[in-house]
Amino acid sequence: MLNEGQWQGRQIVPAGWVQASMQRHTEQTKSNWSRNGAYGYSYQWWYGRFEQPRGNFTSVTGVGYGSQRLFVIPEKKLSITSLAGNYAAGHWSVSSPGMPEVVRASP
């Protein structure tokens, strides 16, 4: 996702699909999933723009069962993976709250 679908010089995923999927296509789904509009939806990815005291960033996020997440922050060329094990507990935002701190700590 960070290199427009390329890995080690090979095109793995079509660049056009990566570009299209890194854009918000819906503004909001259920409010509990979209954090009242912070996240929109796009081709199996959640797209959000976050405004933080020490800098704003965009996150394109893959959401998995048990609060597992893949956060892609294009402007920092950063990917963050969270392998949470919160299965069937009903707390879906276990990995999200700490993500802005990790982004701020990155170069």
C-alpha positions, 0 to 999 in steps of 0.5 A, a space after each residue: 500500500 505504501 509503494 503503490 502496490 510494488 515490493 522490491 521493484 515488482 508490481 504485486 497489486 495494481 497501482 490503480 487499485 491501490 490509489 482507488 482504495 486509499 481514498 474515502 468512498 463513503 463518509 460514514 457507516 454505523 457511528 460506532 464503526 466510523 467513530 462518528 465520521 472520523 473513518 470512512 470506508 474504501 474497498 475493504 479499508 477504513 480511511 481516516 484523517 486525524 488531527 492531533 496536537 503534534 501533527 495531523 495524519 491520514 490512516 488507511 486501516 485494515 480491520 481484523 477480528 479481535 481488534 487486529 489492525 494494519 494502519 498505513 500512514 502514507 505521509 510518514 511512509 509508515 505501517 503499524 501492525 497490531 496483533 491484539 487478541 481481543 476475541 469475542 470480548 466486544 472491545 473493538 478499539 483496543 489497538 486504535 487509541 495508542 496508534 497516534 502516539 506511535 505515529 508521533 514517535 516516528 521520524 
